[in-house]
Amino acid sequence: MEEINLIIDMVKQEMDAALKHLDHAFQKIRAGRASTSMVQDVMVEYYGAPTPLNQVANVMVPDAMTISIQPWDRSAIGAIEKAIVNSNLGFAPMNNGDNIILNVPPLTEERRRELAKQAKAESEATKVTVRNARQDGMKELKKLDGVSEDLIKGAEAEIQELTDKYVKICDEHLKTKEADIMKV
C-alpha cells in the first residue's frame, strides 16, 4: 500500500535526521584533541556581516593540541580573534600578526566526565526524537481509512523495528564517543 510506505519513509527520514544531528553534536564535543570542527560554528563579523570562520580563513590542525587559523585577509585578524573570544569556547587566541594560534588544553578528569554527561544528554535527546518519529508514524497509520488491519499491524511492526534499530545506533555512537572522551 503506497500510503503506508510513505508513512514508513517519513518516519525513517525523521530518524535519519535525528542521527545526523547527533553526529553533528558529537563533533562539537571535544575529546582532548584539536579539531577544526571545534571552531566551525564561530561567526566572524566581516565587512559588517556575520560570516563563518572557514569562509574568511584557513583553519588547520598542525598537531593534536593546536589549531592554526590563517586569515585570507590580514585586516580580518582582529575580528577573528574577537569572534573566538566571544564564542565561549574556552580558548585564549594568540595573534602573531599573520595567524591565530589556539592551544587546546588537555582535559582534566572532571572535564572529561562533564563532556561524557553532555554526550549522554545529546544521545538521550536523539532517542526522544526517534521515539517521537515512531509516535507520529503510528498516529498517521491510525488515520488511514479502508486499509486492512493486517497491513497496519505489519507497518506498525516495521516502524517499531526501525525505532529499535535507531535507538541501538544511538547507544553505539554514545559508547564510542564516551570511550573517545575518557581516553587520556
Secondary structure, DSSP 8 states (H G I E B T S, - for coil): -HHHHHHHHHHHHHHHHHHHHHHHHHHHS--SS--GGGGTT-EEEETTEEEEGGGTEEEEEEETTEEEEEESSGGGHHHHHHHHHHTT-S---EE-SS-EEEE-----HHHHHHHHHHHHHHHHHHHHHHHHHHHHHHHHHHH--S--HHHHHHHHHHHHHHHHHHHHHHHHHHHHHHHHHH--
